[in-house]
């Protein structure tokens, strides 16, 4: 894989009349790699998949199942995953949902988003900053007289320190 900068360098050297072999030696890459980038067969910064996409044979089925007219756009991803596994899909659930998101197969529905927020206790899936919110609430330990040297006493002190640092 060539980086964006190496691709720019390779194209500039080619315009100056350098041979593919000379460019390959200069950049420390193989001749077929340089040739593929110069011919536009590969994109800089994008790695070529070593295996075929395991989701690809099931993409059309998922598209039909989530279609607003023909299917059920409110279908849960876990249900769809179970159906696809029965059809022979061998990937994991996280790979499956990543493929759904990458292809934009799941339609946006405010009702479903509202139900998801309600199920998660009113917290949205993403914070306003555009990243996953990694904060969580720790349970309150029951009030009891834990001696400072006991395991519960140490846990209580650590928890207090953590709460002070993460208000």
N, C-alpha and C positions, 0 to 999 in steps of 0.2 A: 504494500500500500504506500502510495506517495502522499505526502502532506500537501497542503495547498501551496506552500512556498516552493517545495520541490517541483511541483507541476508547473508553476510559473517559470522557475529556472529552466526546466527541461524545454518548455516551449520557446523561451528566449534564446537558448543555445541552438535550438533547431533552426530558428530564423536566421541566426548568424552563420548557418551552414555546417554546424557540427554533425557528425554522423551519430547514429543511434548508439553504436558501440562506444564512442567517445563520451557521450552523455551518460551512458550507463556506468562507465568507469569513473567519471567525475562525481556522480551522485551515489555510487556504491550500490547500485541496483542491477538487476538482470536486464538483458536486452529485451526479452519478451514483455517484461513489465513496462519498460519505457515505451516500447512500441504500442502497447495497449492503451496507455494514457495519451500518447500523441495522436492516435487514431480515434480517440473518443470512446473506446470500448469500456473504459472504467472511469469513475469519478474520483477526484482527489478527496482524501479524508473519509472515504466510505469503504469499509472493509467488505470484501466479497464473502458471501456466506459459503461455508465449507460444505454444508448439507442443504438439501432442499427444505423449504419451509414446511414444517409438519402441519401447519394450519391451512395451507393453501387449498387442499382438496375439499375442505369443509367450509370455506368462505362463502360460497354460493348458498349452501344450506342455511348458514347463519343469517345471511342477508335476507333470504326468503322468510325465515322464522321471525325476524325482527322488523319486517316490512309493515308499514302502517296500513296498507290496503289488504294484503294477502295474509299477513301473519299477525303476531301479537307484539306491539312495540313495548309493552309493559312486562315482557317475559324476563324473569330474573336470570342473571348470568349463570347461577349455579344450576338452574333447571336446564338451560341450554347446554351447559357443559356436560351434564349427565347424558343428555340425548346424543351429543357428539361422541362421547366416550363409547356409547352403545354402538355407534356406527363405525368405530375403529380408531378414533383419535387416541394417540398414545402420549401426548404431551401433558404437562401439569396444568392446574387451574390458573396459576399466575401467568403462565405463558399464553394460555387461552385468552384471558382477559386483556393482556397486553396486545395481543393480535387484534382483538375486537376494537380496542381504542385506536390502534395504529391505522386501521382501515376505515375508521369512522362508521362502523356498522351499527352502533347503538344510537338510536335517535334521541335528541334532547327532549325531555318531557318534564315540565315543571311539577306535575303531580308526583311523578316518581322521585324527583329530587326532594320534594317536600316530605314524602314518606321515608326516604332514607335519612333525612335530618331528624325526623321524629324518632326513628328507630335507634339512632345513635345518641339520643339524649339531647337533641337540640343543637349539637355541634355540627358544623358543616364539615364536609370531607376535606376541604382545603381552606386555609386561612386567606385573608385578604392579600397577603404578600405573594400569592401564587405558588407557594410551596406547601407540602404536607405539614400540618401542625403536629409537632412531636411532643406537645405538652400533654400531660395526663394528670388525673387527680389521684393522689394516694389516699388510702383510707385512714381515718383517724384511729389511733390505737386506744383501747379502752383505758380509762383512768384506774390505775392500780398502783400500789406502792412497790415499784420495781427498784431494787437496790442497784446502785450505780455499776457494780461489777457484774451483774447478770446479763445474759444475752438480750433480754427485753430492754434493759436499761441502756445498753449500748445502741440498740436499734432506735430507741426513742431519741437519743442524743443525735445520732446521724440524721434521723428524719427531721429534727428541728433545724439542724445546720443546713440541710438541703432546702428546706422551705424558706429559710432566710435568704439563701442565694437565688432561689427561683420563686419569687413572689407571684 
